Amino acid sequence: MPTNPKKSDDRPEGDRIAKLLARAGIASRREIERMIEAGRITLDGKPVETPATFLTTLKGVAVDGKPVAGPEPTQLYAFHKPTGLITAERDPAGRPTIYTALRNALPNGAPRLMPIGRLDLNTEGLLLLTNDGGLKRQMEMPSSGVPRTYRARAFGDVSQEQLEDLIEGVEIDGVRYGSIDANLERGGGSGKNQWIEMTITEGKNREVRRVLEHLGLKVNRLIRTAYGPFALGDLPRGQAARIRKGDLDRFRATLKQAASK
């Protein structure tokens, strides 16, 4: 099979192999690029040399010698991540990862799943997982504007007025953070601990912690309660549940509408 069939305008037909493999739930695009560098991905028995290999199907493609099946229907799962787990497939330091817990949390027959975004070691709450690399990337992109909501317990003094100023965004150590909707929870603190609800749309690395530390607060608990329309609700810690197909389809329709504007 030709790897770079041409369109009439001299552009290759199909999609890059990394995109197709991500859609098929093999791994993220970045991880697939590393797998190609390591010679783990072959086409018709020969190692794929570049992620810029264009294909119309995954016929003849294998990973670690195992043929790749076509993409499965998109699935989305909600996982209540506890603290103490790394959002990664493996950790060089040997710390437990989310996949350690997912072995027991996912139903039999669940596809290989990739996390949408990350929660750091000491952050708990809602972590979405999917077998569709395209959906993962779309939900993670700041331009998609998918809101993420957190509850933070923080030690120190802060006013509602200070939090409301975050709606204009804030720059910290040369990094610009976009609009943040932040509110003190009534009756939610003891001593100098206060509960603050924050909704962000960019999801930059440690964004919530850095913004609150900038306000002189020390975060001692951080829980993600929602990602887009999907809420943590009463999902028990360490457990996972599949998002209903109808709810997923409605959400994907809103993503398409937003992208077309």
Backbone as CSV, one residue per row, in Angstrom:
resi,resn,N_x,N_y,N_z,CA_x,CA_y,CA_z,C_x,C_y,C_z
1,MET,0.851,-1.202,0.000,0.000,0.000,0.000,0.872,1.233,0.000
2,PRO,0.602,2.204,-0.859,1.420,3.412,-0.877,1.214,4.202,0.403
3,THR,2.319,4.720,0.945,2.225,5.443,2.205,1.863,6.893,2.028
4,ASN,2.086,7.418,0.822,1.783,8.824,0.604,1.022,9.033,-0.704
5,PRO,-0.188,8.413,-0.845,-0.974,8.655,-2.053,-1.274,10.133,-2.174
6,LYS,-1.272,10.635,-3.428,-1.400,12.074,-3.645,-2.822,12.466,-4.045
7,LYS,-3.246,13.612,-3.526,-4.462,14.231,-4.010,-4.120,14.985,-5.295
8,SER,-5.168,15.480,-5.949,-4.928,16.212,-7.194,-4.147,17.492,-6.953
9,ASP,-4.206,18.043,-5.730,-3.461,19.264,-5.452,-2.078,18.974,-4.884
10,ASP,-1.616,17.732,-5.056,-0.285,17.289,-4.642,-0.126,17.155,-3.123
11,ARG,-1.199,17.269,-2.370,-1.120,17.006,-0.935,-1.460,15.547,-0.694
12,PRO,-0.818,14.897,0.279,-1.114,13.486,0.539,-2.566,13.285,0.957
13,GLU,-3.121,12.150,0.543,-4.459,11.798,0.985,-4.384,11.187,2.383
14,GLY,-5.521,11.124,3.015,-5.581,10.481,4.321,-5.065,11.383,5.435
15,ASP,-4.588,10.744,6.500,-4.106,11.457,7.684,-2.743,10.905,8.095
16,ARG,-2.038,11.695,8.898,-0.773,11.209,9.445,-1.027,9.964,10.280
17,ILE,-0.072,9.055,10.252,-0.221,7.796,10.959,-0.422,8.015,12.456
18,ALA,0.227,9.050,13.019,0.065,9.306,14.453,-1.376,9.684,14.769
19,LYS,-2.007,10.442,13.890,-3.396,10.839,14.115,-4.313,9.627,14.039
20,LEU,-4.102,8.766,13.050,-4.934,7.571,12.911,-4.780,6.638,14.107
21,LEU,-3.543,6.453,14.558,-3.310,5.565,15.697,-3.886,6.156,16.985
22,ALA,-3.825,7.476,17.122,-4.424,8.107,18.294,-5.937,7.925,18.268
23,ARG,-6.539,8.087,17.098,-7.981,7.874,16.971,-8.362,6.443,17.317
24,ALA,-7.480,5.523,16.996,-7.751,4.111,17.278,-7.498,3.759,18.745
25,GLY,-7.061,4.757,19.534,-6.882,4.522,20.964,-5.579,3.857,21.341
26,ILE,-4.581,3.889,20.441,-3.298,3.252,20.739,-2.526,4.061,21.776
27,ALA,-2.467,5.348,21.590,-1.751,6.241,22.517,-1.980,7.668,22.053
28,SER,-1.456,8.624,22.811,-1.527,10.010,22.366,-0.587,10.204,21.182
29,ARG,-0.766,11.303,20.457,0.092,11.547,19.292,1.561,11.646,19.696
30,ARG,1.839,12.328,20.787,3.233,12.444,21.227,3.833,11.089,21.558
31,GLU,3.057,10.258,22.253,3.556,8.936,22.600,3.776,8.100,21.349
32,ILE,2.891,8.224,20.368,3.043,7.483,19.114,4.306,7.919,18.389
33,GLU,4.596,9.213,18.408,5.834,9.694,17.774,7.058,9.072,18.444
34,ARG,7.007,8.938,19.776,8.125,8.277,20.484,8.196,6.797,20.113
35,MET,7.049,6.175,19.938,7.024,4.759,19.556,7.605,4.574,18.158
36,ILE,7.344,5.522,17.256,7.920,5.451,15.910,9.432,5.581,15.987
37,GLU,9.923,6.520,16.786,11.373,6.681,16.960,12.021,5.408,17.490
38,ALA,11.281,4.697,18.342,11.815,3.465,18.936,11.650,2.260,18.023
39,GLY,11.062,2.455,16.836,10.900,1.352,15.890,9.816,0.371,16.251
40,ARG,8.867,0.793,17.090,7.834,-0.125,17.574,6.640,-0.229,16.629
41,ILE,6.567,0.680,15.646,5.421,0.691,14.738,5.895,0.322,13.341
42,THR,5.216,-0.634,12.726,5.599,-1.096,11.397,4.430,-0.984,10.432
43,LEU,4.768,-0.900,9.157,3.787,-0.897,8.076,4.205,-1.956,7.076
44,ASP,3.354,-2.937,6.899,3.670,-4.071,6.020,5.009,-4.698,6.399
45,GLY,5.257,-4.783,7.699,6.444,-5.459,8.205,7.693,-4.612,8.290
46,LYS,7.640,-3.375,7.812,8.814,-2.504,7.838,8.595,-1.358,8.820
47,PRO,9.621,-0.997,9.580,9.457,0.096,10.560,9.040,1.395,9.889
48,VAL,8.070,2.065,10.486,7.681,3.396,10.029,8.771,4.369,10.461
49,GLU,9.260,5.168,9.537,10.411,6.027,9.813,10.033,7.431,10.255
50,THR,8.821,7.868,9.945,8.455,9.248,10.263,6.976,9.357,10.611
51,PRO,6.632,10.225,11.568,5.214,10.461,11.872,4.477,11.134,10.724
52,ALA,5.236,11.658,9.744,4.628,12.321,8.587,4.253,11.311,7.501
53,THR,4.072,10.065,7.877,3.589,9.038,6.962,2.073,9.157,6.873
54,PHE,1.563,9.370,5.666,0.122,9.545,5.482,-0.509,8.236,5.033
55,LEU,-1.645,7.902,5.651,-2.373,6.686,5.329,-3.853,6.979,5.240
56,THR,-4.555,6.182,4.468,-6.014,6.289,4.415,-6.672,5.281,5.350
57,THR,-5.971,4.186,5.680,-6.475,3.194,6.637,-5.290,2.683,7.451
58,LEU,-5.585,1.902,8.460,-4.536,1.303,9.293,-4.227,-0.134,8.864
59,LYS,-4.672,-0.507,7.680,-4.388,-1.848,7.174,-2.875,-2.028,7.035
60,GLY,-2.348,-3.102,7.581,-0.921,-3.387,7.494,-0.092,-2.767,8.601
61,VAL,-0.702,-1.978,9.466,0.024,-1.333,10.555,0.013,-2.237,11.785
62,ALA,1.169,-2.344,12.431,1.281,-3.147,13.644,2.063,-2.370,14.696
63,VAL,1.737,-2.615,15.949,2.461,-2.025,17.072,3.028,-3.166,17.907
64,ASP,4.353,-3.153,18.068,5.037,-4.243,18.775,4.680,-5.599,18.187
65,GLY,4.512,-5.609,16.861,4.237,-6.857,16.162,2.782,-7.270,16.129
66,LYS,1.905,-6.518,16.785,0.482,-6.872,16.825,-0.300,-5.963,15.872
67,PRO,-1.061,-6.566,14.956,-1.834,-5.757,14.007,-2.800,-4.826,14.740
68,VAL,-2.970,-3.642,14.179,-3.859,-2.650,14.774,-5.246,-2.789,14.163
69,ALA,-6.231,-2.881,15.021,-7.611,-2.942,14.542,-8.087,-1.535,14.218
70,GLY,-9.174,-1.438,13.489,-9.742,-0.138,13.185,-10.262,0.540,14.444
71,PRO,-10.546,1.826,14.361,-11.026,2.557,15.534,-12.323,1.970,16.079
72,GLU,-12.381,1.853,17.407,-13.613,1.434,18.058,-14.514,2.652,18.237
73,PRO,-15.799,2.441,18.464,-16.667,3.587,18.758,-16.123,4.362,19.955
74,THR,-16.255,5.681,19.884,-15.734,6.522,20.955,-16.434,6.231,22.271
75,GLN,-15.632,6.080,23.316,-16.165,5.906,24.659,-15.517,6.938,25.581
76,LEU,-16.254,7.315,26.606,-15.769,8.285,27.588,-16.117,7.777,28.973
77,TYR,-15.126,7.805,29.864,-15.315,7.345,31.235,-14.973,8.469,32.205
78,ALA,-15.676,8.486,33.324,-15.350,9.374,34.435,-14.669,8.535,35.511
79,PHE,-13.560,9.030,36.028,-12.807,8.335,37.073,-12.605,9.296,38.233
80,HIS,-12.889,8.845,39.436,-12.657,9.662,40.627,-11.248,9.365,41.119
81,LYS,-10.312,10.204,40.672,-8.902,9.986,41.006,-8.626,10.351,42.470
82,PRO,-8.029,9.423,43.209,-7.583,9.770,44.556,-6.245,10.512,44.501
83,THR,-5.848,11.131,45.601,-4.497,11.681,45.674,-3.498,10.526,45.706
84,GLY,-2.247,10.832,45.394,-1.201,9.821,45.469,-1.011,9.002,44.217
85,LEU,-1.721,9.348,43.136,-1.573,8.634,41.867,-1.062,9.589,40.794
86,ILE,-0.133,9.103,39.969,0.404,9.871,38.859,-0.492,9.672,37.635
87,THR,-0.808,10.771,36.939,-1.588,10.662,35.705,-0.631,10.365,34.563
88,ALA,-0.233,9.126,34.488,0.706,8.675,33.452,0.598,7.166,33.360
89,GLU,1.108,6.628,32.247,1.063,5.174,32.077,2.104,4.486,32.944
90,ARG,3.243,5.151,33.122,4.296,4.592,33.991,5.080,5.743,34.590
91,ASP,5.722,5.471,35.732,6.483,6.507,36.421,7.890,6.000,36.677
92,PRO,8.912,6.726,36.183,10.297,6.273,36.388,10.653,6.102,37.863
93,ALA,9.987,6.864,38.735,10.274,6.759,40.170,9.528,5.613,40.824
94,GLY,8.704,4.913,40.062,8.013,3.749,40.607,6.762,4.067,41.401
95,ARG,6.297,5.314,41.330,5.082,5.661,42.064,3.850,5.077,41.363
96,PRO,2.797,4.773,42.121,1.594,4.211,41.494,0.943,5.205,40.541
97,THR,0.383,4.702,39.459,-0.266,5.546,38.459,-1.771,5.301,38.477
98,ILE,-2.487,6.123,37.710,-3.929,5.939,37.625,-4.276,4.553,37.081
99,TYR,-3.403,4.000,36.247,-3.703,2.696,35.655,-3.649,1.579,36.696
100,THR,-2.914,1.808,37.775,-2.908,0.844,38.877,-4.317,0.708,39.433
101,ALA,-4.973,1.849,39.651,-6.332,1.834,40.196,-7.359,1.430,39.146
102,LEU,-7.127,1.798,37.886,-8.111,1.522,36.842,-8.264,0.036,36.551
103,ARG,-7.245,-0.758,36.874,-7.355,-2.209,36.652,-8.582,-2.775,37.353
104,ASN,-8.865,-2.249,38.527,-10.013,-2.742,39.294,-11.265,-1.896,39.102
105,ALA,-11.089,-0.663,38.613,-12.225,0.248,38.520,-13.012,0.109,37.219
106,LEU,-12.340,-0.301,36.136,-13.007,-0.362,34.840,-13.714,-1.694,34.637
107,PRO,-14.813,-1.688,33.889,-15.506,-2.952,33.619,-14.707,-3.827,32.668
108,ASN,-14.983,-5.119,32.687,-14.343,-6.034,31.744,-14.703,-5.630,30.320
109,GLY,-13.713,-5.691,29.450,-13.957,-5.346,28.058,-13.812,-3.879,27.739
110,ALA,-13.434,-3.059,28.725,-13.225,-1.633,28.447,-12.037,-1.481,27.514
111,PRO,-12.094,-0.542,26.571,-10.966,-0.346,25.644,-9.779,0.298,26.351
112,ARG,-8.651,0.378,25.649,-7.517,1.098,26.198,-7.888,2.573,26.275
113,LEU,-7.682,3.178,27.432,-8.131,4.548,27.654,-6.969,5.481,27.914
114,MET,-7.133,6.727,27.456,-6.136,7.771,27.665,-6.764,8.883,28.494
115,PRO,-6.027,9.459,29.435,-6.589,10.558,30.216,-6.718,11.824,29.391
116,ILE,-7.777,12.565,29.637,-7.971,13.874,29.015,-7.452,14.911,29.992
117,GLY,-6.325,15.505,29.674,-5.677,16.396,30.624,-5.059,15.585,31.754
118,ARG,-4.597,16.298,32.763,-3.920,15.634,33.880,-4.401,16.208,35.197
119,LEU,-4.260,15.404,36.231,-4.374,15.858,37.609,-3.061,15.482,38.276
120,ASP,-2.431,16.434,38.959,-1.132,16.121,39.542,-1.267,15.185,40.738
121,LEU,-0.142,14.789,41.276,-0.087,13.764,42.329,-1.042,14.067,43.481
122,ASN,-1.083,15.329,43.909,-1.852,15.691,45.088,-3.214,16.295,44.778
123,THR,-3.646,16.202,43.525,-4.973,16.679,43.153,-5.889,15.484,42.935
124,GLU,-7.097,15.605,43.430,-8.065,14.514,43.329,-9.271,14.958,42.505
125,GLY,-10.190,14.030,42.307,-11.442,14.396,41.655,-11.607,13.829,40.264
126,LEU,-12.381,14.539,39.436,-12.808,14.010,38.148,-11.681,13.999,37.123
127,LEU,-11.415,12.808,36.599,-10.490,12.644,35.488,-11.244,11.895,34.398
128,LEU,-11.367,12.519,33.232,-12.035,11.872,32.111,-11.034,11.063,31.308
129,LEU,-11.495,9.932,30.789,-10.641,9.052,29.991,-11.403,8.629,28.743
130,THR,-10.686,8.524,27.631,-11.317,8.153,26.371,-10.416,7.228,25.563
131,ASN,-11.014,6.524,24.631,-10.243,5.710,23.689,-10.039,6.429,22.364
132,ASP,-10.486,7.694,22.292,-10.442,8.457,21.050,-9.433,9.592,21.188
133,GLY,-8.295,9.466,20.496,-7.258,10.476,20.589,-7.692,11.830,20.050
134,GLY,-8.591,11.837,19.057,-9.082,13.091,18.522,-9.914,13.850,19.536
135,LEU,-10.784,13.143,20.253,-11.595,13.773,21.296,-10.713,14.277,22.425
136,LYS,-9.738,13.485,22.800,-8.805,13.893,23.852,-8.142,15.225,23.507
137,ARG,-7.611,15.312,22.310,-6.895,16.521,21.902,-7.835,17.721,21.848
138,GLN,-9.046,17.498,21.322,-9.996,18.596,21.186,-10.404,19.141,22.546
139,MET,-10.608,18.260,23.519,-11.027,18.709,24.844,-9.891,19.391,25.600
140,GLU,-8.652,19.048,25.282,-7.514,19.627,25.985,-7.111,20.992,25.431
141,MET,-7.436,21.263,24.170,-6.987,22.504,23.535,-7.645,23.717,24.188
142,PRO,-6.857,24.703,24.623,-7.448,25.920,25.208,-8.448,26.596,24.277
143,SER,-8.206,26.500,22.956,-9.103,27.161,22.004,-10.507,26.564,22.016
144,SER,-10.650,25.327,22.521,-11.981,24.716,22.596,-12.815,25.338,23.708
145,GLY,-12.149,25.957,24.698,-12.864,26.651,25.759,-13.693,25.762,26.661
146,VAL,-13.298,24.492,26.813,-14.062,23.587,27.680,-13.755,23.926,29.140
147,PRO,-14.762,24.279,29.934,-14.501,24.688,31.318,-14.152,23.511,32.222
148,ARG,-13.238,23.782,33.173,-12.902,22.816,34.219,-13.165,23.500,35.556
149,THR,-13.894,22.849,36.434,-14.238,23.451,37.720,-13.565,22.700,38.860
150,TYR,-13.021,23.461,39.797,-12.299,22.910,40.942,-12.842,23.494,42.239
151,ARG,-12.700,22.722,43.320,-12.880,23.235,44.671,-11.523,23.165,45.352
152,ALA,-11.084,24.311,45.858,-9.783,24.368,46.528,-9.982,24.769,47.981
153,ARG,-9.345,24.013,48.879,-9.286,24.434,50.272,-7.926,25.082,50.466
154,ALA,-7.961,26.358,50.858,-6.721,27.120,50.926,-6.622,27.847,52.262
155,PHE,-5.405,27.911,52.788,-5.138,28.577,54.060,-4.666,30.000,53.795
156,GLY,-5.306,30.954,54.483,-4.923,32.350,54.314,-6.140,33.232,54.147
157,ASP,-5.893,34.490,53.931,-6.976,35.476,53.792,-7.100,35.930,52.350
158,VAL,-8.328,35.930,51.866,-8.620,36.435,50.528,-10.051,36.944,50.527
159,SER,-10.323,37.959,49.757,-11.676,38.507,49.682,-12.348,38.098,48.383
160,GLN,-13.670,38.184,48.377,-14.408,37.899,47.156,-14.023,38.889,46.061
161,GLU,-13.743,40.130,46.451,-13.350,41.145,45.470,-12.046,40.758,44.779
162,GLN,-11.077,40.236,45.551,-9.814,39.791,44.944,-10.064,38.662,43.945
163,LEU,-10.944,37.752,44.317,-11.244,36.627,43.433,-11.963,37.102,42.173
164,GLU,-12.844,38.068,42.328,-13.580,38.562,41.162,-12.657,39.257,40.164
165,ASP,-11.559,39.816,40.642,-10.604,40.446,39.727,-9.995,39.444,38.748
166,LEU,-10.030,38.158,39.120,-9.437,37.129,38.255,-10.225,36.940,36.963
167,ILE,-11.445,37.474,36.906,-12.240,37.340,35.686,-11.546,38.037,34.517
168,GLU,-10.651,38.987,34.835,-9.887,39.681,33.790,-8.595,38.952,33.440
169,GLY,-8.333,37.838,34.135,-7.074,37.134,33.933,-5.982,37.723,34.805
170,VAL,-4.834,37.050,34.827,-3.733,37.512,35.669,-2.418,37.013,35.074
171,GLU,-1.348,37.806,35.242,-0.025,37.388,34.789,0.845,37.091,36.001
172,ILE,1.462,35.900,36.002,2.292,35.463,37.122,3.627,34.974,36.571
173,ASP,4.701,35.598,36.989,6.046,35.208,36.551,6.135,35.082,35.033
174,GLY,5.528,36.036,34.350,5.611,36.063,32.893,4.635,35.161,32.173
175,VAL,3.810,34.434,32.925,2.813,33.551,32.313,1.441,34.196,32.446
176,ARG,0.747,34.322,31.335,-0.572,34.935,31.334,-1.646,33.863,31.477
177,TYR,-2.487,34.010,32.495,-3.616,33.111,32.704,-4.889,33.854,32.320
178,GLY,-5.733,33.199,31.543,-6.949,33.834,31.054,-8.009,33.973,32.133
179,SER,-9.184,34.341,31.695,-10.295,34.620,32.605,-10.590,33.428,33.534
180,ILE,-10.735,33.723,34.824,-11.039,32.708,35.827,-12.248,33.166,36.623
181,ASP,-13.245,32.306,36.737,-14.433,32.596,37.541,-14.210,31.973,38.914
182,ALA,-14.002,32.794,39.932,-13.647,32.300,41.266,-14.581,32.885,42.315
183,ASN,-15.002,32.026,43.243,-15.939,32.463,44.279,-15.659,31.766,45.598
184,LEU,-15.752,32.538,46.676,-15.676,31.960,48.012,-16.963,31.189,48.287
185,GLU,-16.817,30.012,48.906,-18.000,29.267,49.309,-18.459,29.768,50.674
186,ARG,-19.746,30.025,50.795,-20.269,30.504,52.067,-20.212,29.413,53.126
187,GLY,-19.726,29.797,54.286,-19.677,28.846,55.393,-18.781,27.659,55.122
188,GLY,-17.836,27.813,54.182,-17.030,26.670,53.777,-15.652,26.624,54.377
189,GLY,-15.370,27.440,55.405,-14.020,27.452,55.955,-14.013,27.301,57.458
190,SER,-12.868,26.928,57.991,-12.682,26.864,59.435,-11.311,27.454,59.735
191,GLY,-11.256,28.335,60.751,-9.998,29.019,60.999,-9.683,29.891,59.815
192,LYS,-8.505,29.745,59.280,-8.133,30.509,58.087,-8.220,29.674,56.815
193,ASN,-8.742,28.446,56.932,-8.978,27.638,55.744,-10.275,28.077,55.090
194,GLN,-10.231,28.276,53.787,-11.424,28.674,53.056,-11.577,27.793,51.818
195,TRP,-12.822,27.500,51.478,-13.101,26.755,50.259,-13.423,27.756,49.152
196,ILE,-12.785,27.555,48.013,-12.951,28.450,46.863,-13.280,27.598,45.641
197,GLU,-14.307,27.998,44.910,-14.638,27.314,43.659,-14.088,28.128,42.504
198,MET,-13.383,27.458,41.589,-12.763,28.145,40.457,-13.060,27.398,39.161
199,THR,-13.433,28.146,38.141,-13.664,27.568,36.823,-12.695,28.210,35.833
200,ILE,-11.932,27.366,35.154,-10.937,27.816,34.184,-11.239,27.167,32.836
201,THR,-10.663,27.721,31.772,-10.870,27.129,30.447,-9.568,26.778,29.744
202,GLU,-8.434,27.231,30.291,-7.163,26.955,29.620,-6.501,25.675,30.124
203,GLY,-6.556,25.446,31.420,-5.966,24.240,31.979,-4.456,24.214,31.907
204,LYS,-3.806,25.362,32.117,-2.348,25.378,32.119,-1.812,24.621,33.334
205,ASN,-0.548,24.215,33.255,0.058,23.404,34.296,-0.075,24.062,35.671
206,ARG,-0.695,23.361,36.615,-0.860,23.795,38.004,-1.486,25.187,38.097
207,GLU,-2.384,25.486,37.177,-2.956,26.829,37.079,-3.662,27.265,38.364
208,VAL,-4.545,26.428,38.891,-5.309,26.810,40.081,-4.380,27.066,41.263
209,ARG,-3.447,26.162,41.477,-2.524,26.327,42.609,-1.692,27.606,42.462
210,ARG,-1.197,27.841,41.278,-0.323,29.002,41.081,-1.082,30.318,41.260
211,VAL,-2.308,30.356,40.784,-3.091,31.587,40.923,-3.411,31.852,42.393
212,LEU,-3.798,30.828,43.124,-4.129,31.027,44.535,-2.874,31.345,45.362
213,GLU,-1.756,30.720,45.029,-0.508,31.059,45.715,-0.113,32.502,45.432
214,HIS,-0.406,32.966,44.236,-0.135,34.361,43.877,-0.935,35.321,44.763
215,LEU,-2.105,34.868,45.226,-2.950,35.680,46.099,-2.570,35.505,47.574
216,GLY,-1.481,34.779,47.833,-1.012,34.612,49.196,-1.638,33.452,49.945
217,LEU,-2.262,32.538,49.221,-2.925,31.399,49.843,-2.082,30.136,49.684
218,LYS,-2.251,29.216,50.613,-1.579,27.922,50.529,-2.647,26.843,50.331
219,VAL,-2.638,26.216,49.169,-3.638,25.195,48.854,-3.276,23.899,49.564
220,ASN,-4.218,23.377,50.363,-3.955,22.108,51.042,-4.894,20.986,50.605
221,ARG,-5.834,21.306,49.721,-6.647,20.263,49.087,-7.210,20.829,47.803
222,LEU,-7.187,20.021,46.741,-7.693,20.481,45.448,-8.462,19.346,44.785
223,ILE,-9.705,19.631,44.432,-10.599,18.628,43.865,-11.186,19.150,42.561
224,ARG,-11.026,18.409,41.475,-11.734,18.801,40.254,-13.131,18.202,40.316
225,THR,-14.136,19.056,40.180,-15.517,18.608,40.317,-16.253,18.487,38.989
226,ALA,-15.721,19.125,37.935,-16.401,19.038,36.637,-15.425,19.332,35.511
227,TYR,-15.704,18.739,34.374,-14.943,18.996,33.141,-15.986,19.067,32.037
228,GLY,-16.186,20.277,31.489,-17.280,20.440,30.548,-18.594,20.162,31.265
229,PRO,-19.525,19.453,30.622,-20.814,19.171,31.252,-20.783,17.964,32.189
230,PHE,-19.629,17.331,32.317,-19.528,16.092,33.088,-19.058,16.390,34.511
231,ALA,-19.836,15.952,35.495,-19.564,16.276,36.894,-19.131,15.038,37.673
232,LEU,-18.350,15.289,38.709,-17.899,14.203,39.586,-19.078,13.587,40.323
233,GLY,-19.997,14.440,40.768,-21.185,13.943,41.466,-20.826,13.095,42.676
234,ASP,-21.526,11.986,42.822,-21.277,11.104,43.972,-20.485,9.854,43.594
235,LEU,-19.728,9.946,42.496,-18.893,8.814,42.087,-17.871,8.531,43.187
236,PRO,-17.839,7.318,43.726,-16.926,7.030,44.837,-15.458,7.161,44.429
237,ARG,-14.625,7.551,45.381,-13.192,7.683,45.135,-12.621,6.349,44.661
238,GLY,-11.812,6.427,43.599,-11.188,5.223,43.059,-12.058,4.435,42.105
239,GLN,-13.272,4.911,41.833,-14.181,4.196,40.947,-14.320,4.925,39.613
240,ALA,-14.775,4.176,38.601,-14.963,4.733,37.260,-16.350,4.376,36.759
241,ALA,-16.888,5.226,35.896,-18.203,4.969,35.308,-18.206,5.476,33.874
242,ARG,-18.836,4.738,32.997,-18.906,5.141,31.602,-19.947,6.239,31.421
243,ILE,-19.585,7.272,30.649,-20.521,8.331,30.297,-21.504,7.786,29.258
244,ARG,-22.774,8.056,29.442,-23.778,7.551,28.510,-23.553,8.110,27.101
245,LYS,-23.801,7.268,26.128,-23.544,7.633,24.731,-24.304,8.899,24.341
246,GLY,-25.551,9.017,24.778,-26.338,10.190,24.425,-25.724,11.466,24.969
247,ASP,-25.226,11.412,26.212,-24.585,12.592,26.811,-23.301,12.941,26.058
248,LEU,-22.543,11.906,25.680,-21.306,12.141,24.928,-21.609,12.721,23.555
249,ASP,-22.606,12.180,22.876,-22.954,12.672,21.536,-23.393,14.132,21.587
250,ARG,-24.171,14.507,22.592,-24.624,15.902,22.706,-23.441,16.833,22.945
251,PHE,-22.496,16.382,23.778,-21.319,17.202,24.043,-20.470,17.359,22.790
252,ARG,-20.271,16.293,22.061,-19.460,16.379,20.843,-20.109,17.301,19.816
253,ALA,-21.432,17.336,19.798,-22.129,18.244,18.888,-21.839,19.700,19.258
254,THR,-21.768,19.999,20.563,-21.452,21.375,20.972,-20.018,21.730,20.607
255,LEU,-19.094,20.755,20.690,-17.713,21.007,20.279,-17.645,21.353,18.792
256,LYS,-18.399,20.628,17.987,-18.394,20.882,16.546,-18.976,22.264,16.242
257,GLN,-20.042,22.624,16.975,-20.644,23.939,16.767,-19.659,25.051,17.126
258,ALA,-18.941,24.863,18.244,-17.978,25.866,18.668,-16.846,25.997,17.656
259,ALA,-16.407,24.866,17.088,-15.302,24.875,16.140,-15.695,25.537,14.818
260,SER,-16.986,25.504,14.499,-17.435,26.053,13.213,-17.672,27.561,13.273
261,LYS,-17.659,28.117,14.481,-17.914,29.557,14.615,-16.659,30.367,14.260
